[in-house]
Amino acid sequence: MSLRPERIADYLKKEISNIILQKVRDPRLKSIVINHISVTQDISVAKVFYSVYQDEIELNEKILSKFSGMIRSEISKSMKIRRVPKILFIFDKTPEEADNIENLLKNIK
């Protein structure tokens, strides 16, 4: 197994976080927290697992698809790679599930 997808995932996580902090003006997108990025072996697709910092903010697919295009464009300027992977945003339910499990364990005691 190659380490290249892992290195690209680490790079993408840093770059996407920086783009969110510095270049995004939409307050709905400012609340995104990048949890994990998974890149396919052929570097064609990057799955960005995210959660939302503020519960009341709702993001739909249209907003995220525009956002992924902007991110891909920004990354293509700085990344020394022939093809920048397609970015797919996937809502990460892990933090919510961890909270539920924690509450269940507290109730057992």
ZILINWO-V538277 format. One line per field, one symbol per residue. ss: DSSP state (~ for helix, > for strand, _ for the rest). psi: psi as a letter, one per 30 degrees, with the letter a starting at -180 (. if undefined). burial: b if it has 16 or more other C-alpha atoms within 10 Angstrom, else e. A space follows every 50 residues. Layout:
BEGIN
ss->???
psi->???
burial->???
END
This chain:
BEGIN
ss->___~~~~~~~~~~~~~~~~~~~____~~~~_>>>>>>>>_____>>>>>> >>________~~~~~~~~~~~~~~~~~~_______>>>>>>__~~~~~~~ ~~~~~~~~_
psi->kkfeeeeeeeeeeeeeeeeeeefkfjfeffgkkjekkkkleggfkjjjkl lkekefkkkleeeeeeeeeeeeeeefefkikekklkkkkkkjfeeeeeee eeeeeefe.
burial->eeeebbebbeebbebbeebbeeeeeeebbbbbbbebbbbeeebeebbbbb bbeeeeeeeeeeebeebbeebbeebeeeeeeeebbebbbeebeeeeeeee eeeeeeeee
END
